[in-house]
Amino acid sequence: MTLIDTSAWIEFLRRKGNPEITRRVAAYLEAGLAAYCGPVEFELYVGAKEGEKADLRQALEFSTRLEFSESCWRRAAGIEKSLRAKGVTVPRDDIFVATAAIHHNVEIYADDPHFELMQGRGELTIRLAAV
């Protein structure tokens, strides 16, 4: 299972998205290995135009939703605090995605340099799928 970050979903759903990212997300979907979490779903629906929502819903139906539990919220707060102590500031949405991946012990597939920045910092040990 691989948690697909918003950045990769966006490329997949664009008519002229990055072909390599589109191919990879499609392969995860076809193999039944694509996952998303609540924070990714939130970001996608916030940015989706009315005409894109049906495609988005369909893509998510072929994916596994990873729960973002109460313990994930507490862990995300600790992760952000740990990163800031090391001088690393990244968007909270990326911290939420990283937290979900750690909680569910899955890789992240993203087209976002913030995940590389977070990787291996403090107590944060995220695994990134090769881009």
Secondary structure by P-SEA (a helix, b strand, c coil): cccccaaaaaaaacccccaaaaaaaaaaaaaccbbbcaaaaaaaaaaccccaaaaaaaaaaabbbbbbcaaaaaaaaaaaaaaaaacccccaaaaaaaaaaaaabbbbbccccccccccccccbbbbbccc
